[in-house]
Amino acid sequence: MASKKLEFGKVRFRALEPDDIDLLFEWENDAEIWDISNTYEPFSKYILAKYIKESQRDIYEAKQTRMIIETLEGHTIGAIDLFDFDPFHFRAGVGILIHDEKDRKMGYATDALQLLCNYSSEYLRLHQLYANITEDNRTSIQLFENNGFELCGTKKDWRRTEDGWKAELMFQKIL
């Protein structure tokens, strides 16, 4: 790991702050990404404020954590999540968002995923991470495969969408 500040390559992580409410409100209510995030309805600022307050709990208590992804210059570009945290089996699921199109294909997601793998291994002592990705999300599939995640299963007709049923692929990385 590059430093104790949770930095790697072109990105760093930081905790959610109350000032992030407007950003989270924009991201969570962007219907364009609801299919990817498994979201079906808008979030209120009240609910998001409660979420931010609860995010200060330890991952062992909350079983999840979300960190903001910033460039080294301090520009907020997205978020990365560990969810379904299982301290007995030392594993967790991964979710990542680089929200603005202009910030994509710049290597930020690759650096953030590598940083999360390092953090999960070195600090949380996790044994493995996994990600669930719809079969048509080629960008995410490539991101996770390029970072050492391997396809370990297919859930057929798992997600109902406007375009019909989609399979969900499960990727896994042993740390």
Secondary structure, 3 states (H helix, E strand, C coil): CCCCCCEECCEEEEECCHHHHHHHHHHHCCHHHHHHHCCCCCCCHHHHHHHHHHCCCCHHHHCCEEEEEEECCCCEEEEEEEEEEECCCCEEEEEEEECCHHHCCCCHHHHHHHHHHHHHHHCCCCCEEEEEEECCCHHHHHHHHHCCCEEEEEEEEEEEECCEEEEEEEEEEEC
